[in-house]
Amino acid sequence: MIKNIDHIAIKVTDLSRVSSALKELGIPCKSIETFKEVGMRIAFLGGKKEETGIELLEVIDQNSPIADEKPGLNHMALKVEDIENIYREMKKSDRFTVEGEIRQGAHSRIFFFRIKGQEEVLFECVE
């Protein structure tokens, strides 16, 4: 099922400033990419591939799905082995609310979900 935490995503208002400050603390920025389809610039931070990464999300279009959200923790992504199976199981379960379908994310297939009764916390499954 879940292999590990893939990344933590944080909404920021100044991606360059936060990225630069974290670099001073020893967290390198691997890349910054623009994703017009979701109205965001995303900085991918972290070191080794097996470490938990950090994504900094900066809104560049007010139609972005996170445009109205406050800065801070956006979601925690969980690395999974069989995304189709986990998606099917969560859809059938009364413990989870799956948001949308499996889709292509920045670097792999993803989907988002919430735990019923704790809906303010957003999770992402990453293949």
PyMOL commands that set and color helices and strands:
alter all, ss='L'
color gray80, all
select helices_A, chain A and resi 15-24+36-38+83-92
alter helices_A, ss='H'
color red, helices_A
select strands_A, chain A and resi 2-11+29-35+40-45+53-59+72-80+96-104+109-115+118-126
alter strands_A, ss='S'
color yellow, strands_A
deselect
rebuild
show_as cartoon
